[in-house]
Amino acid sequence: MSEQQTRPSRIEIENQGELALRQLVPQDAQAYFDALWHDPSRFQHGEEATLKKYQTVEQVLGSIEDPEPDKLRFGIWDGNTVVGSVNIKFNRPGSAELGYWSGYGGHGYSERGARLLVEYAFDHYDIDKLTAWIARENIGSRKIIGRLGFTQQTSELERIFYTLHKGANQAQNLNT
């Protein structure tokens, strides 16, 4: 993240009252933990590392108080409830990697949260490309990333690499 991209105290992104992304602050630790462990079976296909990393509220709190450099992490909020998380990591100039999860399946939280953050990232940061690695077996996330306009670039044995360039398919896919 460049100097012009310094973080304000808390970024909040609203979607016409339907859903909100709120950059995580220490007071969110319990709500984040509750969403994470609401349905642990949702963390399959390589995402188990997230559960292993956050086995306690204290571990979640520590990650909020000492965040990874160049990473913006948000709770996906439905009203007053954290239902998932979405993040971008600025990994090289002009590019960032997208990640997301939801503890509540079947409500579209991951897709709507990712859509909000993709729009925000392209509008507010000096990036022209977003990337994502999706586990080959994670059919749901592969569908989400496709609906967001990402295209498959390469694949490995267990993961598939996707990219989305600013402006490419964006108007069509992000406004649906």
C-alpha positions, 0 to 999 in steps of 0.5 A, a space after each residue: 500500500 503506498 503512502 497515499 493509501 494509508 488507512 483511516 481509523 475504520 473503513 465502512 462500506 455500505 450497500 444501500 442498507 442491505 449489507 455492510 463491510 466494516 474494517 475490523 476493530 478490537 471490539 469486533 473480535 467476539 462477533 468475528 469469532 462467532 461467525 467463524 465458528 458458526 459452521 466450521 464445516 464451511 471451511 473445507 478445500 484448504 481453508 481449514 488454515 483459517 480455523 486453525 489460526 483463530 481457535 480463540 477470541 484472543 487469537 482473533 483479537 491479536 490479529 486485529 490489533 496487529 494486522 498483516 502489513 498491506 492487508 485490509 480485512 473487513 467483517 461482512 455485516 448483516 445488520 448487527 451480525 458478522 456473517 463473514 469476512 472479506 479482505 484484500 492484500 496489496 501484494 505488488 504495485 498495481 495489484 491486490 489479492 482478494 480473499 473471503 469466507 462466510 460462516 452462513 451458507 446460502 445467503 450470498 454473503 461472500 459474493 455480495 461482500 466480495 463485490 462491494 470490496 472489489 468495487 471499493 478497491 478499484 475506486 479507492 486504491 491505485 490498483 488495476 488488477 485483483 487476483 484470487 486463488 481458489 481451491 479446485 474443489 471449492 465449486 461455490 467460490 469458483 462460481 462466485 469469482 466467475 460471477 464477479 468477472 474474474 477469469 481463470 489464468 492458471 491452475 495447480 494441482 489443488 488451486 486455480 488462479 484467477 484475475 480481474 482487471 479494472 474495467 474488464 467485465 466490471 460494469 456488467 458483473 459488479 452491478 448484477 
